[in-house]
Amino acid sequence: MRAMILALVVLGAMTLPSVAQEVKPAVGSSEVFWVLTLKVEPGQFDQMKQLVAQIVAAAQKDPGTLEYEWNVNASQDTIAVVERYADSEALIEHGKGFGAFARQFFALAKPSSFLVFGAPDAAAKKAIAGLNPVYMTTFDGFTR
């Protein structure tokens, strides 16, 4: 039993560096990155999951969408969406495709927080203004 626990701890430690090396935009990059948190309407997660599958399939066609990851908590009432775009233009292009899903999407879930990183231009800021973004500015750190 001890050997099995030790093996699991070692295996877990071996996977940690890959998480730490996840690529994120560097300071001064044209990339725009955000985390959007949503509250799912009660009993609507299964329908939301089906809709998200369609949204993700459409987003895979956007060459400037670099990261598009959907996460849910254990009770399936909160979703966090991690998105990263090559630049403001890519963000706007993605938004045009998302427009086809917006009405159904916002009937199933409501934004609760929206943190935006990077330096979106004025057109990108206008495109996401309705989600009440909070723009974060890097003041220290590094990207590997």
N, CA and C of each residue as an Amber inpcrd file, in Angstrom:
protein
   432
   0.8250000  -1.1890000   0.0000000   0.0000000   0.0000000   0.0000000
   0.8750000   1.2620000   0.0000000   1.9160000   1.2540000   0.8310000
   2.8330000   2.3870000   0.8920000   3.4950000   2.6320000  -0.4570000
   3.8980000   1.5420000  -1.1060000   4.5560000   1.6580000  -2.4070000
   3.6120000   2.2600000  -3.4370000   2.3330000   1.8850000  -3.3740000
   1.3660000   2.4210000  -4.3140000   1.1610000   3.9160000  -4.0770000
   1.0690000   4.3240000  -2.8350000   0.8950000   5.7460000  -2.5130000
   2.1090000   6.5370000  -2.9690000   3.3080000   5.9920000  -2.6990000
   4.5300000   6.6610000  -3.1240000   4.5710000   6.8000000  -4.6540000
   4.1760000   5.7470000  -5.3540000   4.1610000   5.7840000  -6.8210000
   3.1960000   6.8510000  -7.3250000   2.0380000   6.9780000  -6.6880000
   1.0660000   7.9940000  -7.0970000   1.5900000   9.4030000  -6.8420000
   2.2710000   9.6000000  -5.7040000   2.8410000  10.9040000  -5.3890000
   3.9100000  11.2660000  -6.4180000   4.7840000  10.3250000  -6.7530000
   5.8290000  10.5610000  -7.7370000   5.2150000  10.8650000  -9.0980000
   4.2170000  10.0900000  -9.4980000   3.5480000  10.3210000 -10.7740000
   2.9300000  11.7130000 -10.8090000   2.2680000  12.1110000  -9.7160000
   1.6780000  13.4510000  -9.6400000   2.7260000  14.5310000  -9.7400000
   3.8630000  14.3460000  -9.0750000   4.9390000  15.3330000  -9.1270000
   5.5110000  15.4390000 -10.5300000   5.5320000  14.3300000 -11.2600000
   6.0680000  14.3500000 -12.6140000   5.1770000  15.1520000 -13.5530000
   3.8900000  15.2660000 -13.2540000   2.9810000  15.9990000 -14.1350000
   2.9440000  17.4880000 -13.8330000   3.3990000  17.9090000 -12.6640000
   3.3380000  19.3180000 -12.2920000   4.1060000  20.2430000 -13.2260000
   5.3200000  19.9060000 -13.6610000   6.0200000  20.8310000 -14.5430000
   5.2690000  21.1490000 -15.8260000   4.5240000  20.2080000 -16.3670000
   3.7990000  20.4870000 -17.6000000   2.7280000  21.5410000 -17.3780000
   2.1060000  21.5520000 -16.2070000   1.1210000  22.5750000 -15.8930000
   1.8060000  23.9280000 -15.7870000   2.9640000  23.9610000 -15.1330000
   3.6870000  25.2170000 -14.9510000   4.1860000  25.7820000 -16.2750000
   4.3540000  24.9480000 -17.2890000   4.8890000  25.4050000 -18.5590000
   3.7920000  25.7700000 -19.5520000   2.5570000  25.8110000 -19.1230000
   1.4640000  26.1840000 -20.0070000   1.7460000  27.5710000 -20.5870000
   1.5360000  27.7350000 -21.8780000   1.8740000  28.9820000 -22.5610000
   0.7710000  30.0100000 -22.3510000   1.1500000  31.1710000 -21.9080000
   0.2530000  32.3050000 -21.7510000   0.9090000  33.5100000 -22.4050000
   0.1500000  34.5430000 -22.7140000   0.7320000  35.6910000 -23.3970000
   1.7910000  36.3860000 -22.5470000   2.8480000  36.7830000 -23.1760000
   3.9130000  37.5200000 -22.5080000   3.5720000  39.0070000 -22.4720000
   4.1590000  39.7000000 -21.5120000   3.9940000  41.1410000 -21.4290000
   4.4560000  41.7470000 -22.7530000   3.6660000  42.6430000 -23.2990000
   4.0100000  43.2810000 -24.5620000   3.5240000  42.5180000 -25.7830000
   2.9500000  41.3520000 -25.5990000   2.4270000  40.5470000 -26.6830000
   1.1360000  41.1690000 -27.2130000   0.7710000  40.8110000 -28.4400000
  -0.4990000  41.2760000 -29.0010000  -1.6630000  40.3800000 -28.5700000
  -1.3430000  39.2730000 -27.8850000  -2.3830000  38.3320000 -27.4860000
  -3.3380000  38.9380000 -26.4530000  -4.5830000  38.4750000 -26.5150000
  -5.6000000  38.8560000 -25.5440000  -6.0770000  37.5610000 -24.9010000
  -6.1790000  37.5490000 -23.5880000  -6.4930000  36.3610000 -22.8080000
  -7.5670000  36.7430000 -21.8050000  -8.5270000  35.8480000 -21.5810000
  -9.5080000  36.1590000 -20.5480000 -10.0250000  34.9250000 -19.8530000
 -10.6460000  35.1970000 -18.7010000 -11.3630000  34.1700000 -17.9550000
 -12.7580000  34.7390000 -17.7060000 -13.7430000  34.0580000 -18.2630000
 -15.1440000  34.4430000 -18.1110000 -15.8120000  33.4000000 -17.2210000
 -16.4120000  33.8460000 -16.1280000 -17.1180000  32.9390000 -15.2210000
 -18.6090000  33.1390000 -15.4100000 -19.3290000  32.0180000 -15.5020000
 -20.7690000  32.0350000 -15.7520000 -21.5140000  31.2380000 -14.6940000
 -22.6940000  31.6930000 -14.3370000 -23.5960000  30.9260000 -13.4780000
 -24.6170000  30.2610000 -14.3920000 -24.6750000  28.9380000 -14.3240000
 -25.6000000  28.1710000 -15.1570000 -26.9640000  28.1720000 -14.4920000
 -27.9940000  28.4150000 -15.2830000 -29.3570000  28.3830000 -14.7540000
 -29.6450000  26.9830000 -14.1940000 -30.3970000  26.9030000 -13.0970000
 -30.6650000  25.5980000 -12.4720000 -31.2360000  24.5760000 -13.4640000
 -30.6520000  23.3850000 -13.4490000 -31.1210000  22.2940000 -14.2900000
 -30.7610000  22.4130000 -15.7640000 -29.9130000  23.3780000 -16.1240000
 -29.6270000  23.6340000 -17.5370000 -28.2360000  23.1820000 -17.9830000
 -27.4630000  22.5350000 -17.1050000 -26.0970000  22.1990000 -17.4940000
 -26.0480000  21.2480000 -18.6880000 -26.8980000  20.2360000 -18.7260000
 -26.8460000  19.2870000 -19.8480000 -27.1080000  19.9880000 -21.1810000
 -28.0820000  20.8780000 -21.1960000 -28.3710000  21.6350000 -22.4150000
 -27.1990000  22.5670000 -22.7510000 -26.6160000  23.1770000 -21.7210000
 -25.4700000  24.0530000 -21.9130000 -24.2940000  23.2710000 -22.5010000
 -24.0590000  22.0780000 -21.9880000 -22.9530000  21.2440000 -22.4630000
 -23.1330000  20.9080000 -23.9500000 -24.3460000  20.6270000 -24.3660000
 -24.6120000  20.3400000 -25.7810000 -24.3540000  21.5730000 -26.6480000
 -24.7750000  22.7270000 -26.1630000 -24.5520000  23.9700000 -26.9030000
 -23.0570000  24.2820000 -26.9780000 -22.3510000  24.0940000 -25.8780000
 -20.9140000  24.3670000 -25.8520000 -20.1810000  23.4930000 -26.8690000
 -20.6020000  22.2420000 -27.0350000 -19.9640000  21.3640000 -28.0330000
 -20.0660000  21.9870000 -29.4260000 -21.1930000  22.5980000 -29.7320000
 -21.3680000  23.2600000 -31.0310000 -20.4970000  24.5130000 -31.1270000
 -20.4370000  25.2620000 -30.0430000 -19.6370000  26.4940000 -30.0190000
 -18.1520000  26.1610000 -30.1990000 -17.6880000  25.1360000 -29.4890000
 -16.2800000  24.7310000 -29.5830000 -15.9580000  24.2570000 -31.0040000
 -16.8460000  23.4810000 -31.6020000 -16.6210000  23.0090000 -32.9710000
 -16.4890000  24.1920000 -33.9330000 -17.3100000  25.2020000 -33.7570000
 -17.2310000  26.3900000 -34.6150000 -15.9450000  27.1700000 -34.3530000
 -15.5500000  27.2840000 -33.0930000 -14.3530000  28.0550000 -32.7330000
 -13.0730000  27.4070000 -33.2400000 -13.0800000  26.0970000 -33.4120000
 -11.8860000  25.4110000 -33.9130000 -11.5210000  25.8680000 -35.3170000
 -12.4620000  26.4720000 -36.0080000 -12.2140000  26.9730000 -37.3740000
 -11.5640000  28.3560000 -37.3630000 -11.4960000  28.9900000 -36.1850000
 -10.9080000  30.3270000 -36.0640000  -9.4020000  30.1860000 -35.8420000
  -8.5740000  30.4910000 -36.8450000  -7.1310000  30.2830000 -36.6840000
  -6.5040000  31.1550000 -35.5980000  -7.0980000  32.2860000 -35.2880000
  -6.5400000  33.1710000 -34.2680000  -6.9750000  32.8430000 -32.8600000
  -7.8740000  31.8470000 -32.7140000  -8.2670000  31.3960000 -31.3850000
  -7.2260000  30.3750000 -30.9440000  -6.3920000  30.7580000 -29.9920000
  -5.2590000  29.9330000 -29.5770000  -5.5960000  28.9730000 -28.4400000
  -6.5290000  29.3690000 -27.6070000  -6.9310000  28.5320000 -26.4600000
  -8.4100000  28.7770000 -26.2130000  -9.1260000  27.6910000 -25.9820000
 -10.5720000  27.7970000 -25.7880000 -10.9690000  26.6220000 -24.9040000
 -11.0420000  26.8540000 -23.6130000 -11.2210000  25.7720000 -22.6540000
 -12.3920000  26.0660000 -21.7190000 -13.2700000  25.0880000 -21.6110000
 -14.4660000  25.2110000 -20.7750000 -14.2910000  24.3180000 -19.5520000
 -14.5820000  24.8630000 -18.3780000 -14.4070000  24.1590000 -17.1110000
 -15.6690000  24.3190000 -16.2840000 -16.0030000  23.2730000 -15.5050000
 -17.2100000  23.3200000 -14.6770000 -16.8790000  22.8510000 -13.2640000
 -17.5800000  23.4060000 -12.2810000 -17.3810000  22.9640000 -10.9040000
 -18.1650000  21.6760000 -10.6480000 -17.9770000  21.1000000  -9.4700000
 -18.5890000  19.8000000  -9.1400000 -20.1120000  19.8450000  -9.1580000
 -20.7040000  20.9500000  -8.7540000 -22.1680000  21.0250000  -8.7240000
 -22.7610000  21.4570000 -10.0700000 -21.9150000  21.6810000 -11.0560000
 -22.3100000  22.0250000 -12.4250000 -23.1840000  23.2770000 -12.5160000
 -22.9060000  24.2320000 -11.6170000 -23.6550000  25.4840000 -11.6780000
 -22.7540000  26.6860000 -11.9970000 -21.4580000  26.4410000 -12.1160000
 -20.5200000  27.5010000 -12.4570000 -19.5640000  26.9950000 -13.5340000
 -19.4160000  27.7920000 -14.5730000 -18.5030000  27.4720000 -15.6790000
 -17.4630000  28.5860000 -15.7520000 -16.2190000  28.1990000 -15.9730000
 -15.1480000  29.1680000 -16.2350000 -14.6250000  28.8790000 -17.6390000
 -14.6230000  29.8990000 -18.4780000 -14.1610000  29.7700000 -19.8530000
 -12.8350000  30.5170000 -19.9680000 -11.8010000  29.7930000 -20.3910000
 -10.4830000  30.3770000 -20.5970000 -10.3010000  30.5240000 -22.1020000
 -10.0730000  31.7560000 -22.5450000  -9.9220000  32.0210000 -23.9770000
  -8.6600000  32.8440000 -24.2070000  -7.9640000  32.5190000 -25.2940000
  -6.7600000  33.2670000 -25.6530000  -6.7550000  33.4620000 -27.1670000
  -6.5160000  34.6950000 -27.5800000  -6.5460000  35.0750000 -28.9910000
  -5.2050000  35.6500000 -29.4100000  -4.8360000  35.4410000 -30.6610000
  -3.5640000  35.9350000 -31.1870000  -3.4750000  37.4600000 -31.0990000
  -4.6270000  38.1120000 -31.2820000  -4.6590000  39.5700000 -31.2430000
  -6.1210000  40.0230000 -31.1950000  -6.3190000  41.3150000 -31.1590000
  -7.6740000  41.8750000 -31.0780000  -8.5300000  41.4950000 -32.2800000
  -7.9260000  41.4650000 -33.4500000  -8.6670000  41.0870000 -34.6580000
  -9.2130000  39.6550000 -34.5430000  -8.4100000  38.7480000 -34.0150000
  -8.8490000  37.3570000 -33.8390000 -10.0000000  37.2820000 -32.8400000
  -9.9370000  38.0880000 -31.7960000 -11.0200000  38.1470000 -30.8070000
 -12.3180000  38.5820000 -31.4770000 -12.2430000  39.6090000 -32.2960000
 -13.4330000  40.1240000 -32.9900000 -13.9830000  39.0770000 -33.9500000
 -13.1170000  38.4110000 -34.6880000 -13.5620000  37.3640000 -35.6170000
 -14.2700000  36.2380000 -34.8690000 -13.7170000  35.8330000 -33.7460000
 -14.3620000  34.7850000 -32.9460000 -15.7460000  35.2520000 -32.4960000
 -15.8340000  36.4950000 -32.0870000 -17.1100000  37.0400000 -31.6280000
 -18.1870000  37.0120000 -32.6920000 -17.7840000  37.2140000 -33.9420000
 -18.7540000  37.1540000 -35.0460000 -19.3620000  35.7610000 -35.1510000
 -18.5450000  34.7330000 -35.0100000 -19.0450000  33.3590000 -35.0570000
 -19.8930000  33.0140000 -33.8500000 -19.4980000  33.5440000 -32.6890000
 -20.2450000  33.2730000 -31.4590000 -21.6410000  33.8880000 -31.5160000
 -21.7900000  34.9350000 -32.2810000 -23.0770000  35.6190000 -32.3770000
 -24.2330000  34.6980000 -32.7280000 -23.9680000  33.6540000 -33.5000000
 -25.0140000  32.7050000 -33.8840000 -25.5450000  31.9180000 -32.6840000
 -24.7630000  31.8580000 -31.6160000 -25.1330000  31.0740000 -30.4310000
 -25.5320000  31.9490000 -29.2400000 -25.3130000  33.2410000 -29.3390000
 -25.4240000  34.1360000 -28.1920000 -26.7810000  34.0970000 -27.4920000
 -27.8580000  34.1660000 -28.2250000 -29.1810000  34.2230000 -27.5850000
 -29.4330000  32.9770000 -26.7370000 -29.1960000  31.8100000 -27.3160000
 -29.4100000  30.5590000 -26.5820000 -28.4250000  30.4430000 -25.4150000
 -27.1910000  30.8350000 -25.6550000 -26.1490000  30.7600000 -24.6350000
 -26.5310000  31.5580000 -23.3940000 -26.9060000  32.8170000 -23.5860000
 -27.1970000  33.6840000 -22.4510000 -28.5540000  33.3730000 -21.8000000
 -29.3790000  32.5630000 -22.4440000 -30.5960000  32.0690000 -21.7960000
 -30.2620000  30.9450000 -20.8080000 -29.1340000  30.2780000 -21.0300000
 -28.7350000  29.1490000 -20.1800000 -27.7570000  29.5270000 -19.0820000
 -27.0090000  30.5970000 -19.2730000 -25.9860000  30.9900000 -18.2980000
 -25.8020000  32.5020000 -18.3020000 -25.4870000  33.0330000 -17.1380000
 -25.2830000  34.4780000 -16.9860000 -23.8510000  34.7500000 -16.5230000
 -23.1800000  35.7100000 -17.1490000 -21.8190000  36.0600000 -16.7240000
 -21.8030000  36.5720000 -15.2780000 -20.8250000  36.1050000 -14.5110000
 -20.6800000  36.6030000 -13.1430000 -19.3630000  37.3520000 -12.9480000
 -18.3490000  37.0450000 -13.7540000 -17.1120000  37.8330000 -13.7520000
 -16.4190000  37.6610000 -15.0950000 -15.6700000  38.6850000 -15.4810000
 -15.0080000  38.6700000 -16.7820000 -13.7030000  39.4420000 -16.6510000
 -12.5980000  38.7250000 -16.4940000 -11.2810000  39.3310000 -16.3630000
 -10.5450000  39.2180000 -17.6910000 -10.0690000  40.3490000 -18.2010000
  -9.3970000  40.4010000 -19.4970000  -7.9420000  40.8190000 -19.2810000
  -7.0280000  40.0700000 -19.9170000  -5.5960000  40.3200000 -19.8130000
  -5.0530000  40.6340000 -21.1950000  -3.9380000  41.3390000 -21.2580000
  -3.3620000  41.7250000 -22.5310000  -3.7640000  43.1530000 -22.8510000
  -3.6890000  43.4950000 -24.1180000  -3.9820000  44.8690000 -24.5280000
  -4.9340000  44.8830000 -25.7150000  -6.2150000  44.5710000 -25.4800000
  -7.1680000  44.6370000 -26.5930000  -7.2860000  46.0770000 -27.0950000
  -7.4630000  46.2020000 -28.4040000  -7.6110000  47.5440000 -28.9660000
  -9.0410000  48.0410000 -28.7470000  -9.3010000  49.2680000 -29.1870000
 -10.6120000  49.8950000 -28.9540000 -11.7530000  49.0910000 -29.5810000
 -11.5380000  48.5360000 -30.7640000 -12.5880000  47.7520000 -31.4280000
 -12.8870000  46.4730000 -30.6460000 -11.8650000  45.8270000 -30.1260000
 -12.0730000  44.6120000 -29.3300000 -12.7920000  44.9560000 -28.0270000
 -12.4050000  46.0470000 -27.4040000 -13.0720000  46.4730000 -26.1600000
 -14.5510000  46.7690000 -26.4190000 -14.8350000  47.3760000 -27.5400000
 -16.2310000  47.6680000 -27.8890000 -17.0040000  46.3630000 -28.0910000
 -16.3630000  45.3700000 -28.7210000 -17.0310000  44.0940000 -29.0090000
 -17.4120000  43.3290000 -27.7510000 -16.6490000  43.4870000 -26.6740000
 -16.9250000  42.7260000 -25.4480000 -17.5000000  43.5840000 -24.3200000
 -17.7780000  44.8440000 -24.5940000 -18.2350000  45.7850000 -23.5700000
 -19.4950000  45.3220000 -22.8480000 -20.3960000  44.6490000 -23.5450000
 -21.6470000  44.2090000 -22.9430000 -21.4810000  43.1700000 -21.8450000
 -20.3020000  42.5740000 -21.7540000 -20.0360000  41.5720000 -20.7160000
 -19.4000000  42.1890000 -19.4760000 -19.3050000  43.5190000 -19.4540000
 -18.7420000  44.2560000 -18.3150000 -17.3520000  43.7600000 -17.9190000
 -16.4070000  43.7990000 -18.8450000 -15.0650000  43.2970000 -18.5500000
 -14.3280000  44.1460000 -17.5200000 -13.4590000  43.4800000 -16.7860000
 -12.5150000  44.1490000 -15.9040000 -11.1530000  43.9260000 -16.5520000
 -10.5090000  45.0060000 -16.9520000  -9.2180000  44.9110000 -17.6390000
  -8.0980000  44.8710000 -16.6090000  -7.2950000  43.8290000 -16.7070000
  -6.1840000  43.6350000 -15.7840000  -4.8890000  44.0480000 -16.4880000
  -4.0190000  44.7120000 -15.7620000  -2.7360000  45.1520000 -16.2930000
  -1.6220000  44.4740000 -15.5310000  -0.7310000  43.8160000 -16.2640000
   0.4030000  43.1590000 -15.6310000   1.3410000  44.2150000 -15.0650000
   1.7530000  44.0220000 -13.8180000   2.7050000  44.9460000 -13.2410000
   3.9950000  44.2700000 -12.8030000   4.0340000  42.9210000 -12.8410000
   5.2480000  42.1950000 -12.5050000   5.0790000  40.7430000 -12.9150000
   6.1720000  40.0300000 -13.0970000   6.1160000  38.6120000 -13.4050000
   6.8510000  38.2690000 -14.6850000   6.6630000  37.0650000 -15.1720000
   7.3120000  36.6290000 -16.4030000   6.5350000  35.4860000 -17.0280000
   6.8150000  35.2240000 -18.2960000   6.2370000  34.1100000 -19.0410000
   7.3950000  33.3150000 -19.6130000   7.3320000  32.0160000 -19.4880000
   8.3970000  31.1570000 -20.0700000   7.9180000  30.6080000 -21.3830000
